[in-house]
Amino acid sequence: MSLPTSMQGVFLPGNSTADVRQYPVGTPGAGELLIKMGASGICGSDIGYIYRGYKTHKGLNGEPAYKGVIAGHEPSGRVVSAGPGVTRFGVGDDVIVYHIHGCGVCRNCRAGYFISCSDQAHRKAYGWQRDGGHSDYVIVSESTCIPLYSPLTYADGALIACGFGTAYEGLRRANVHGGEDLLVVGLGPVGLAAAMIGRMLGARRVIGVERSAERIDFVKALALVDDIVLADENAVERILELTEGKGCEVSVDASGSAPGRATAVAATAEWGRMSLLGEGGNFETEVSDALLHKQLTINASWVTSLQGMEDLAKMLATQGLHPEIVVSHRLTLSEADEAYRLAAEGATGKVILVPSSAPDAA
């Protein structure tokens, strides 16, 4: 198959705009794949740490984490070319890309948690330190790919690549299981992912907390939560009423806000488990009555492992669940500036980019 020599890609100047530029289509090297993009999501971290202005990350010697590469760390697409030494995937295979390429030999990488690779010189994230998925084509390491199991779509794969994997890891650590009530604070894309996955894992009832009236209307139409509580001063009281005064056995905070986290703590039942998923902000709480005397367990979770992402993709495919139902906006690469603006303004659901050259649906 003859491939084009140039392609579109999205560059983020850091001034709340997105530039669409022309780039050469690369050739995969040893252990690499060339992927024709099917869909690529815009993540909240892209907005907060790159789009609005380059910020630093701990462990990068004070330098901006974004290195001026093609943006986008939630890629899913089809293999169109394979480099030497590739063994698992071949031309025509549909894949999801785990968004960090780690050193492969540190303790975290050997456990599949490339996100926490301890060798900063070799740790490279797609869309941050190496070219990402907001493009027609992207070169990826085979070691970072998992199968896009049928009947999952490319949009499903893009969501699994980050947000749904993040939600799954938090729920797995909180050990949500059948017969329990699950509280999800913040019903953005990650919160909605937690709602879908929590029900899949056996939660008896899912209660969501959200402050945006527009987003509440969007969520109601998805039927992913049983009850939606407005995020105001009466939120905890309302949750306790819904749970006969005991609170929820498991809670996740996807709001990334101090008030949201405080709501989650207060509305978690005795001996309950809570996972912190939202980036940024502070966590402030009284300790004795709120935590110690309730015997709470609190987890802080950052993304998931390569194995966790593959397990999740397989479960969703087996259950016939499609993460893409939380997508509210699909735009082409040429509309990247508008797509980022929508995401930055707090779109009701997930915003994804679908290249006009995308292959037929997986």
C-alpha angles and dihedrals in degrees: 000000000000113000127203118254096222136039145177120265135174122240122189113214092190095243098102094272135102121218123207109213138174117253134176118258105244132219118240116245131206111326092004137119132206108223126199102217119243098174139341127195131222110232128206089240089059088057099043101040105030116012097052095038137320111274132184128249125213110262098031097097093252094298122128111270092221111081100191095265128139106293130237129083100191104076130165127168150110129301111243100166136017130203128220117296097025109143112163105044133041142179111307096026118128115223146177117222122223102223101230128066106201133190089263096219108067119096094259094049092048087055090052095253098124086158087073098041106157096207102085093183091063101029109103126172122205109249092018111055100000131034113286142201104281089099143075091258135014133189112226138176112255088224090067096052131095129182120273095226119215129284090027115109129219089257088054089051093051091054094046090051092074124344099042091043089052092051093046093053092050093049092045091054090047088051096224111189144164120316096020130119116237123206118202116190112198118026100212119123095293092046091050089049089054090051094052095043093043091056090046089054091053109269109165094214135004119213118191130200120204137158101199114090091200092052091046090057090049092050094048090060091054095056092214095130131047097212132017119205121197111241100241138112090289097052098102093046090052093049091051090051091053091051098044091254099303103094126220123313091221130028134178128195113215094158097085089214134117093233091049093051091047089053091051092051094048094047097047115104126239111287087014128149126229131191125201110215107153118096124231134012129074136292112221125173144147106251112207105050097024099046118004100042091045091049092229125180115210124194128192110207130187115194116302140268127273089252091047091053092050092048090051094048091051093049094049091048092048092050092045092238120153119204089196091081086083091060111109099172132036118184136169125248091258087059094053094120091056091044092054091045091054092048092047092051091055106263114211091245141358121322117213136179118226114188115228085232093055115138121250114288115287 
